[in-house]
């Protein structure tokens, strides 16, 4: 399985600048790894309605298990995506991402 190099902060900065659209090959590998985690504990964003805030949640063990809301709420999708990226980075590398 692909391991994320926690020293590649340039790739985290690339995501922060442009969380949507095309990414470099190296960043895309990281995103593919982050998005292919097992269900249990996987971070996701939920939204009630078209204009509601983004809510951070974690998946259960199986697809039919309920999601658990973390209590984090975001009005801005970019901030929400960045928060999820940082949580997934920490989960997969064991290190906090030292960027805000």
C-alpha positions in Angstrom: 0.0 0.0 0.0 1.2 3.5 -0.8 2.7 5.3 2.2 2.5 9.0 2.6 5.8 10.8 3.1 5.1 13.2 5.9 8.0 15.5 4.9 6.2 16.4 1.6 4.6 19.5 3.0 4.7 21.0 -0.5 1.9 18.6 -1.5 -0.2 19.6 1.5 0.3 23.2 0.5 -0.7 22.4 -3.0 -4.0 20.9 -1.8 -4.7 23.9 0.5 -4.2 26.3 -2.4 -6.4 24.2 -4.7 -8.5 21.5 -3.1 -10.7 21.0 -6.2 -9.8 20.2 -9.8 -6.6 18.6 -11.2 -3.7 18.0 -9.0 -0.1 16.9 -9.5 0.5 13.2 -9.8 2.1 13.1 -6.4 -0.7 14.8 -4.7 -3.3 12.7 -6.5 -1.5 9.5 -5.1 -1.9 10.9 -1.6 -5.6 11.8 -2.2 -6.3 8.3 -3.6 -4.7 6.8 -0.5 -6.7 9.0 1.8 -9.9 8.2 0.0 -9.4 4.5 0.0 -9.3 4.1 3.8 -11.4 1.4 5.4 -14.9 2.5 6.4 -14.4 2.6 10.2 -13.4 6.0 11.3 -13.1 7.5 7.8 -13.7 11.2 7.8 -16.5 12.6 5.6 -18.3 15.9 5.1 -22.1 16.1 5.3 -24.4 18.9 4.3 -28.1 19.5 5.0 -29.6 21.1 2.0 -28.0 23.1 -0.7 -26.9 26.1 1.4 -26.4 24.5 4.8 -23.1 24.3 6.7 -20.7 21.5 6.2 -20.5 19.0 9.1 -17.6 16.7 9.8 -18.5 13.1 10.5 -16.9 9.7 10.7 -18.2 6.5 9.1 -19.1 3.4 11.1 -17.5 0.0 10.6 -19.9 -1.0 7.8 -21.7 1.0 5.2 -25.1 0.5 7.0 -23.7 1.7 10.3 -24.7 5.2 11.4 -22.2 8.1 10.9 -20.9 9.9 14.0 -20.9 13.7 13.9 -17.8 15.2 15.4 -19.3 18.5 16.3 -17.1 20.4 13.8 -19.2 22.7 11.5 -17.9 24.8 8.6 -19.6 27.5 6.6 -16.8 27.4 3.9 -16.2 24.3 1.9 -12.5 25.0 1.4 -12.0 25.2 5.2 -14.0 21.9 5.6 -11.9 20.1 2.9 -8.7 21.4 4.5 -9.8 20.1 7.9 -10.6 16.7 6.5 -7.2 16.6 4.7 -5.3 17.4 7.9 -7.2 14.7 9.9 -6.6 12.1 7.2 -2.9 13.1 7.0 -2.5 12.7 10.7 -4.3 9.4 10.7 -2.2 7.9 7.9 1.2 9.4 8.9 0.9 9.5 12.6 1.9 13.1 12.6 0.0 16.4 12.8 0.2 18.5 9.7 2.2 21.6 10.8 0.3 23.9 8.5 -2.7 26.1 9.1 
